[in-house]
Amino acid sequence: MDIIIVHNDPSVVDRIKNADFKSSHFIKFIDEGSLKGKKEAFKLKGAWGARMTPFVAIFEGEEIMKAFYTEADKDVIGTLINYLKNESTNNQ
């Protein structure tokens, strides 16, 4: 499972790194504030109809399994952390 997090705030990276969950997933951060990240973020968010940041997409292979949108949830990163904590608890 791959997790892609589009953000424009470095504290997002710290929140994920400091979160207390067990995960063997690949987590990729895309900084929308960087020139390279802006293009990649626009492409990913546009494909899923998201406009706001942060945006999280969870992939299984090439297929998206779940997405967390700022338009629908004020604390996307908190929701992702809870999702990963619940997933690791359910898989034990």
N, C-alpha and C positions, 0 to 999 in steps of 0.2 A: 504494500500500500504506500502510495506517495502522497504527501501533503504539500500543497503549494500555498504560501501565504503572501498575498500582495499587501504591502504596507507603505506608509510614508512617515513612520515614526520609529526611530531606533529602539524605543522602549518595548515595542512589540516583540522584538527578538529576545530581549532580556526576560520578558514575561514567560515566553515559551521555554527558554533555557532554564529558568528558575522554577518552573512548574513541577509539581510532584506527581508525575505519572510515568509509568513504565511503557516505553514504546520502542519498538525496533523499526519503526517506519522511517522512510527517507523524508526529511523535511527541508523544503527549499524556500528561501525567502527572496522575494522580489521587491526591491526598494523602488517604489514608483517615483521617488524624487531624483533618481539617477537617470542619465540619458539613456543608457542601455535598458534599465528596468522599466522606464516609462513606455517604451515600445512593446516590450513583452507583457507588461501589465495591461495595457490597452487591448491587446489582442486577446488575452485570456478573459478579462472582465467582459469585453464586448461579446465574446462567444456565449457567455452565460447571462447577458443582459444586466450586468452589474455596473453601476456608475460610481458608487462610493467606495472608499477605502477605510478599513481593511476588508479584504475579501479572501476567503479560504475555499480551496477546492481539494477534495480528497479523491484520488484516482486509484483504481484497481486496474493495472495495466494501462490501456489507452482510454478506458471508460470511466467517466466520472460517477462516483458513488454517492457523494454528498457535497453540498456547498453551503457555506455560511455567508450571508449577505448583510452588510451594514444597513441596507434599506429595511431589512426585516428584524434586525436585532442590534441594539445599541452596543452590546459588549460581545462582539464576534469572537475575540480571542478567549474570553472567559468561557463562552459556550463551547469552543473547540477544546479547551483544556478539560472541561467537564465531560465532553464526549469521549475523549481519549482515556480519561480516568475510568469511566464506566466500561469502555471497551476492554481495557486491560483487566478490570475486575471480572468481567464476564468470561474472559478467556482463560482464567486461572482454574 
